[in-house]
Structures are given as structure tokens and as C-alpha cells.
Amino acid sequence: MDEQVNDLYTIDYIYSLPDGERAELIDGQIYNMAPPARTHQRLVSQLNVKIVNHINSHSGSCEVYPAPFAVFFEQ
């Protein structure tokens, strides 16, 4: 039986993507992401305001980032 070998992507591939191209790297696989729709952006904006207001009203020190933000988890 032939064993199929899948190419695994690395973080270097993510860094080589053109500006504005959105993708996620999960366990060596690339998942291309469509840009968010207008409704999504409107809801995210409204939710962001509510979260920031809640944090500020409780003298919290958290920061909220509503835009896409690169997050890297290491195992």
C-alpha cells in the first residue's frame, strides 16, 4: 500500500503571504479565510463598544482589539 505524504505548511508560509490575504495555519494545514462581511463587521463593532464600556466601568486594565490580530500558540 502506498502511503500518501501531505505537505505541511510552516509559519514561514504565513509570513510570505501578500498583505491583506487572510489564512490560518492549524497543525500544518492552511485554511484560507474570506474577508468578513459588512454585517459581521457591524456586529463586531457594536460588541467591541459594549466590552470596552464594561471594562472601563469596572476600572479594568484589559485591552480590546476589534481588528484581525495575529495570535500564535506554541505546543
RAURKA-V487024 format. One record per residue. RES is the residue in one small letter. PSI is psi in whole degrees, -180 to 180 (none if undefined). Layout:
RES & PSI
RES & PSI
//
This chain:
m & 129
d & 138
e & 124
q & 130
v & 122
n & 140
d & 132
l & 136
y & 159
t & 175
i & -26
d & -36
y & -43
i & -45
y & -23
s & -6
l & 146
p & 153
d & 137
g & -16
e & 128
r & 130
a & 156
e & 144
l & 115
i & 117
d & 42
g & 0
q & 143
i & 133
y & 108
n & 142
m & 133
a & 153
p & 149
p & 146
a & 165
r & -43
t & -44
h & -47
q & -40
r & -46
l & -40
v & -41
s & -44
q & -41
l & -40
n & -45
v & -45
k & -42
i & -46
v & -44
n & -41
h & -47
i & -48
n & -38
s & -16
h & 19
s & 37
g & 163
s & 10
c & 156
e & 146
v & 131
y & 105
p & -19
a & 164
p & 137
f & 129
a & 126
v & 132
f & 126
f & 134
e & 144
q & none
//
